[in-house]
Amino acid sequence: MATTGPDGPDGLPTSEGGSLVTTCGRRIAVRCLRLAPADRPITRVTLAVGRDQGGEPGVWAALTPGEARDLARLLLLHASLGEHGSEPAGPSRRNSASL
């Protein structure tokens, strides 16, 4: 995968608006959305997955900070599984199946 956009010191896209392009050509943009109504501010982490190379539409999701952390844990778990070829055990497997 090639990353584009503003990078942090570790070479990963920053939370201020980083994105990456997958090997199949989809751009995944990650942003922080802040809505500030006077009585209750709302913050969401947004994911925008762009069109594929064939022009099929992408998708968009808005996650709470806790949901974003849960997704990050699942992504890291499955990235490790992809690299090391082992199956998850216990609750992690159940949680990943629910996505």
KAPE-V877906 format. One line per field, one symbol per residue. ss: DSSP state (a for helix, b for strand, c for the rest). phi: phi as a letter, one per 30 degrees, with the letter a starting at -180 (. if undefined). A space follows every 50 residues. Layout:
BEGIN
ss: ???
phi: ???
END
This chain:
BEGIN
ss: cbbbccbcccccbcccccbbbcccccbbbbbbbbbbccccbbbbbbbbbc ccccccccbbbbbcaaaaaaaaaaaaaaaaaaaaccccccaaaaaaacc
phi: .ccbjdcdddicedddkdbbcddcjdccccbccbcbdedadbbbccbbcd edddjddcbbbccdedddddddddddeddddddciccdciddddddddd
END
